[in-house]
Every structure is written in C-alpha cells, then in structure tokens.
Amino acid sequence: MTAFTTELLNKLPVAIAVVNDTGNVEYHNEEFGQSFGKEVTWIREAARAVAGERGWLQGFFMEGADRTIDVENSGRIYRVDRIMNVSQNGGQAVALSFEDVTEQRQAEQAKSDFTAQIVHDLRGPLSGIQGTLEFVLSQEGSKLDSLYTDLLNEAQRESERMMNLINEILDFSKIQSGSFAVESEPVRVAGLLKRAIRSLQSVASRDEIFLISAHGRDIPQILGSVEKLTQAIINLISNSLKFTPKKGLISVGAQIVRQGETPDAIVITVTDSGMGIKAADLQKLFEKYKQTGNKSFRGGGGTGLGLYIVKQIIEAHGGEVSVASIEGVGTSMVLKLPVKRAA
C-alpha cells in the first residue's frame, strides 16, 4: 500500500480495515483506530466456526456471498461492507468498511414499535365489528331483505380483508425488528392443509371457486410452528382466490421427497387455474411491497407483504419457496420443508 493511499484512507471519516481470513487486522486507517482501538478480538471471533456454523467474517471470503452485514459490538451496531478483495503477503484478505448505524437502527425500531402498537390497538374494535356481523348474519328466520343481507355480507368481507392487512403489518414489524421467531414442535402436515382449507372454504364457496386438497397417508411429521405454517398456506390460498375466476379450481397438495428410503423433505403446493403471472414479475414476487400488475377478480388491494411473509416463515423453518406460472393458465406456489426429526 503506497504512502499516498494510506494518507488518503486516513482522511476518510469511515472506519476501514484490511482483514485476513483468520480475523487478523493487517491494516486499518485512523478512523478505525479511534473507533475500536487495538482491541479487535471481536473480529477474530467472527472468523471462527462454532458448532459447524461459520462466523460472519467468513461470508466475505465466499464467492457470491452478500457484501453487507450488520454486526453488533459493545452495544453499537456497525454496517460492515466489503470494499474489495486484497492480495496481502500472498494470502487472502478483504478490505472492509465499518459504519456506525446504531442511531439509525434505534429510530427504525422506534418506528416499527409505534406501528405495531397502533395496528395492535386496531385489532380489538375490528374483532368486535366482525363478531357483530357474524352474529346478525347467523340468525335464522331473520327478516332482513336481500339488500341488507348483501350489504352485511360485503361489510363482513371487507372486515376480513382489513384483519388480514392488520395481521400482515404486525408480522412485518416483527420481522423488521428481529423478533420474528418460530417454535419447534411436531407438526402434522395433513392437519396444516385441513386447517388452512377449512378457514377459507366458505370464502371459496361464496366466490364459486372449487377448493380441494390431496396428499398421501404416509406424510411424516416435521418440526416447526403450526400457527406460522398454517398462516403461510392460508396466505398462498388467499392469494390464489384473488386471481382465480368463478368456476375456477385451487388445489392444495403435499408429497414426500426421499433420499433413498428416507424422507428428506415435504413439498406443499398450492396450484390455481387463475390468470397466471408474467415472467418479468416472477423474480420480484416474494420481495416486500412488490405486487404483480394483475387485477384481482375480488377487488381491493393489499400491502404487498403477504408473499414476503410466506418466504420469511418458510426460510425460518429451513425451507425454500418457489413459483411456476403460465399466463392465462394458472400458477403453482411450492413450499419445500425439510423433514427434521426430534432427537
């Protein structure tokens, strides 16, 4: 490194260091020294592998790995970014920048907490409205004429949509704050499908859509969260209901992927005969706030978070999400979950 380069780096207000794959700091500028001093044990610890899990530093030496990560050290949060690879003394090293984003993260957390509290407070009154509508519509021998019955049904439909939006925003706030977690309990996949379909069967019937399920009897249990996995399947079915016309079909299935005789994964599919998705939209389908240009048959918009939340739930279970679609024919959403057995 030339004297000119060193002088230039020392004038930068960003902490920069050249680190090798064992976590030793081979060079750092003045800002890094002022921020962290000579104590860089936390970087060396990040180079170690514990219980088979690589430390975050190792990710910067992997091809195709993310080049940015947020790291906590001594109560502060630093955004670590890979600037470039460096050939240093014949070994492998990377130049990293360390930006203190503690205040930014705290502001984001405060905003997320406020949003979650407001949305949570809305759930109570909305639940009361839903209960009242369900009670009135369930009364036998009601003398309400068809006009009022239709209006009440429409109000019930909109209240259901509002509750779904509220639940999505709450889940999104948990994901953003890092408090989104899933349990690890035995889960019957057949039971998941049954619960999800039962919760939306009346909606499908009302919209004249056939909703069916099919799975083998030998589907093994998996470990995970019954609540979150059911929510993921419900989100997929709800999405299909929006874009499937009357007399259309939505099928929900599950099958085993084996390695030899041993079950390796469970694949859950939600397939519809809807309008399909443009090829250009498939890549961004599971990103937050992203929506296709398709117009829903049922009306009403969404938050653009439903499929993003599905992806977060499945990945939190160690699984994968994928999609296949043909315009004018239909769409198939695929959830692949590993078969993990309790010790």
For each residue, the residues with C-beta under 8 A, 3 or more apart:
1: 5 6 27
2: 5 6
3: 6 7
4: 7 8
5: 1 2 8 9
6: 1 2 3 9 10 29
7: 3 4 10 11
8: 4 5 11 12
9: 5 6 12 16 29
10: 6 7 29 30 31
11: 7 8
12: 8 9 16 29 31
13: 31
14: 31 97 98 99
15: 28 29 31 32 35 36 78 97 98 99
16: 9 12 28 29 31 32 83 95 96 97 98
17: 25 27 28 29 32 43 95 96 98
18: 25 26 27 28 86 88 93 94 95 96
19: 23 24 25 26 43 57 93 94 96
20: 23 24 26 88 91 92 93
21: 47 57 58 61 91 92 93
22: 44 47
23: 19 20 40 43 44 45 46 47 48 55 57
24: 19 20 44
25: 17 18 19 28 32 40 43
26: 18 19 20 88 89 93
27: 1 17 18 88
28: 15 16 17 18 25 32 33 36
29: 6 9 10 12 15 16 17 32 33
30: 10 33 34
31: 10 12 13 14 15 16 34 35
32: 15 16 17 25 28 29 35 36 98
33: 28 29 30 36 37 38
34: 30 31 37
35: 15 31 32 98 100
36: 15 28 32 33 39 40 73 98
37: 33 34
38: 33
39: 36 42
40: 23 25 36 43 44
41: 44 45
42: 39 45 46 73 74
43: 17 19 23 25 40 46 47 57
44: 22 23 24 40 41 47 48
45: 23 41 42 48 55
46: 23 42 43 55 56 57 58 71
47: 21 22 23 43 44 55 57 58
48: 23 44 45 55
49: 52 53 54 55 58
50: 53 55
51:
52: 49
53: 49 50
54: 49 58 59
55: 23 45 46 47 48 49 50 58
56: 46 59 69 71 80
57: 19 21 23 43 46 47 60 61
58: 21 46 47 49 54 55 61 62
59: 54 56 62 65 66 69
60: 57 65 67 80 82 94 96
61: 21 57 58 65 92 94
62: 58 59 65
63:
64:
65: 59 60 61 62
66: 59 69
67: 60 81 82
68: 79 80 81 82
69: 56 59 66 79 80
70: 77 78 79 80 101 105
71: 46 56 77 78 80
72: 75 76 77 78
73: 36 42 76 78
74: 42
75: 72 102
76: 72 73 100 102
77: 70 71 72 100 101 102 105
78: 15 70 71 72 73 98 99 100 101
79: 68 69 70 98 99 101
80: 56 60 68 69 70 71 96 97 98
81: 67 68 96 97 99
82: 60 67 68 85 94 95 96
83: 16 94 95 96 97
84: 94 95
85: 82 92 93 94 95
86: 18 93 94 95
87: 90 91 92 93
88: 18 20 26 27 91 92 93
89: 26
90: 87
91: 20 21 87 88
92: 20 21 61 85 87 88
93: 18 19 20 21 26 85 86 87 88
94: 18 19 60 61 82 83 84 85 86
95: 16 17 18 82 83 84 85 86
96: 16 17 18 19 60 80 81 82 83
97: 14 15 16 80 81 83
98: 14 15 16 17 32 35 36 78 79 80
99: 14 15 78 79 81
100: 35 76 77 78 103
101: 70 77 78 79 104 105
102: 75 76 77 105 106
103: 100 106 107
104: 101 107 108
105: 70 77 101 102 108 109
106: 102 103 109 110
107: 103 104 110 111
108: 104 105 111 112 176
109: 105 106 112 113 177
110: 106 107 113 114
111: 107 108 114 115
112: 108 109 115 116 173 176 177
113: 109 110 116 117 173 177
114: 110 111 117 118
115: 111 112 118 119 169 173
116: 112 113 119 120 169 170 173 174 177
117: 113 114 120 121
118: 114 115 121 122
119: 115 116 122 123 166 169 170 173
120: 116 117 123 170
121: 117 118 124
122: 118 119 125 126 166
123: 119 120 126 127 163 166
124: 121 127 128
125: 122 128 129
126: 122 123 129 130 159 162 163 166
127: 123 124 130 131 163
128: 124 125 131 132
129: 125 126 132 133 159
130: 126 127 133 134 156 159 160 163
131: 127 128 134 135
132: 128 129 135 136
133: 129 130 136 137 152 155 156 159
134: 130 131 137 138 156
135: 131 132 138 139
136: 132 133 139 142 144 152
137: 133 134 149 152 153 156
138: 134 135
139: 135 136 142
140:
141:
142: 136 139 149
143:
144: 136 148 149 152
145: 148 149
146: 149 150
147: 150 151
148: 144 145 151 152
149: 137 142 144 145 146 152 153
150: 146 147 153 154
151: 147 148 154 155
152: 133 136 137 144 148 149 155 156
153: 137 149 150 156 157 206
154: 150 151 157 158
155: 133 151 152 158 159
156: 130 133 134 137 152 153 159 160
157: 153 154 160 161
158: 154 155 161 162 300
159: 126 129 130 133 155 156 162 163
160: 130 156 157 163 164 203
161: 157 158 164 165 300
162: 126 158 159 165 166
163: 123 126 127 130 159 160 166 167
164: 160 161 167 168 238
165: 161 162 168 169 302 303
166: 119 122 123 126 162 163 169 170
167: 163 164 170 171 231
168: 164 165 171 172 302 303 305 306 309
169: 115 116 119 165 166 172 173 303 305
170: 116 119 120 166 167 173 174
171: 167 168 174 175 180 231 305 309 312
172: 168 169 175 176 288 303 305 308 309
173: 112 113 115 116 119 169 170 176 177
174: 116 170 171 177 179 180
175: 171 172 178 180 309 312
176: 108 112 172 173
177: 109 112 113 116 173 174 180
178: 175
179: 174
180: 171 174 175 177 312 316
181: 316
182: 224 225 228 313 316 317
183: 224 225 227 228
184: 223 224 225
185: 223 224 225 226
186: 221 222 223 342
187: 191 192 221 222 223 224 225 226 229
188: 191 192 221
189: 192 193 215 219 220 221 222 254 266 268
190: 193 194 215 219 254
191: 187 188 194 195 226
192: 187 188 189 195 196 226 229 230 233 268
193: 189 190 196 197 213 215 233 252 253 254 268
194: 190 191 197 198 213
195: 191 192 198 199 230
196: 192 193 199 200 230 233 234 237 252
197: 193 194 200 201 211 213 237 252
198: 194 195 201
199: 195 196 234
200: 196 197 203 204 211 234 237 238 241
201: 197 198 204 205 211
202: 205 206
203: 160 200 206 207 241
204: 200 201 207 209 210 211 241 250
205: 201 202 208 209 211
206: 153 202 203
207: 203 204 241 246 297 298
208: 205 246 247
209: 204 205 241 244 246 247 248 249 250
210: 204 247 248 249 250
211: 197 200 201 204 205 237 250 252
212: 249 250 251 252
213: 193 194 197 251 252 253
214: 251 252 253
215: 189 190 193 219 253 254 255
216: 219 254 255 256
217:
218: 256
219: 189 190 215 216 254 255 256 266
220: 189 256 263 266 339
221: 186 187 188 189
222: 186 187 189 266 317 337 338 339 340
223: 184 185 186 187 340 341 342
224: 182 183 184 185 187 228 229 317 337
225: 182 183 184 185 187 228 229 313 317
226: 185 187 191 192 229 230
227: 183 230 231
228: 182 183 224 225 231 232 313 316 317
229: 187 192 224 225 226 232 233 313 317 337
230: 192 195 196 226 227 233 234
231: 167 171 227 228 234 235 309 313
232: 228 229 235 236 309 310 313 314 335
233: 192 193 196 229 230 236 237 252 268 270 335
234: 196 199 200 230 231 237 238
235: 231 232 238 239 306 307 309 310
236: 232 233 239 240 270 307 310 333 335
237: 196 197 200 211 233 234 240 241 250 252 270
238: 164 200 234 235 241 242 306
239: 235 236 242 243 306 307 333
240: 236 237 243 244 250 270 272 274 331 333
241: 200 203 204 207 209 237 238 244 250 298
242: 238 239 296 297 298
243: 239 240 272 274 275 294 296 297 331
244: 209 240 241 248 249 250 272 273 274 275 297 330
245: 248 274 275 297
246: 207 208 209 297
247: 208 209 210
248: 209 210 244 245 272 273 274
249: 209 210 212 244 272 273
250: 204 209 210 211 212 237 240 241 244 270 271 272 273
251: 212 213 214 269 270 271 272
252: 193 196 197 211 212 213 214 233 237 268 269 270 271
253: 193 213 214 215 268 269 271
254: 189 190 193 215 216 219 266 267 268 269
255: 215 216 219 266 267
256: 216 218 219 220 263 265 266 267 339
257: 263 264 265 266 267 336
258: 261 262 263 264
259: 262 264
260:
261: 258
262: 258 259
263: 220 256 257 258 266 339
264: 257 258 259 338 339
265: 256 257 319 336 337 338 339
266: 189 219 220 222 254 255 256 257 263 336 337 339
267: 254 255 256 257 334 335 336 337
268: 189 192 193 233 252 253 254 334 335 336 337
269: 251 252 253 254 332 333 334 335
270: 233 236 237 240 250 251 252 332 333
271: 250 251 252 253 330 331 332 333
272: 240 243 244 248 249 250 251 330 331 332
273: 244 248 249 250 329 330
274: 240 243 244 245 248 330 331
275: 243 244 245 294 327 328
276: 325 326 327 328 329 330 331
277: 281 282 285 292 294 323 325 327 331
278: 281 282 292 293 327
279: 282
280: 283
281: 277 278 284 285 292 293
282: 277 278 279 285 323 325
283: 280
284: 281 287 290
285: 277 281 282 290 292 307 323
286: 290 307 308 310 311 321 323
287: 284 290 308
288: 172 304 305 308
289: 303 304 305 308
290: 284 285 286 287 304 308
291: 301 302 304
292: 277 278 281 285
293: 278 281
294: 243 275 277
295:
296: 242 243 299 300 301
297: 207 242 243 244 245 246
298: 207 241 242
299: 296
300: 158 161 296
301: 291 296
302: 165 168 291 305 306
303: 165 168 169 172 289 306
304: 288 289 290 291 308
305: 168 169 171 172 288 289 302 308 309
306: 168 235 238 239 302 303 309 310
307: 235 236 239 285 286 310 311
308: 172 286 287 288 289 290 304 305 311 312
309: 168 171 172 175 231 232 235 305 306 312 313
310: 232 235 236 286 306 307 313 314 321 333 335
311: 286 307 308 314 315 321
312: 171 175 180 308 309 315 316
313: 182 225 228 229 231 232 309 310 316 317
314: 232 310 311 317 319 320 321 335 336 337
315: 311 312 318 319 320 321
316: 180 181 182 228 312 313
317: 182 222 224 225 228 229 313 314 337 338
318: 315 337 338 340
319: 265 314 315 335 336 337 338
320: 314 315 335 336
321: 286 310 311 314 315 333 334 335 336
322: 333 334 336
323: 277 282 285 286 331 332 333 334
324: 331 332 334
325: 276 277 282 329 330 331 332
326: 276 329 330 331
327: 275 276 277 278
328: 275 276
329: 273 276 325 326
330: 244 271 272 273 274 276 325 326
331: 240 243 271 272 274 276 277 323 324 325 326
332: 269 270 271 272 323 324 325
333: 236 239 240 269 270 271 310 321 322 323
334: 267 268 269 321 322 323 324
335: 232 233 236 267 268 269 310 314 319 320 321
336: 257 265 266 267 268 314 319 320 321 322
337: 222 224 229 265 266 267 268 314 317 318 319
338: 222 264 265 317 318 319
339: 220 222 256 263 264 265 266
340: 222 223 318
341: 223
342: 186 223
343:
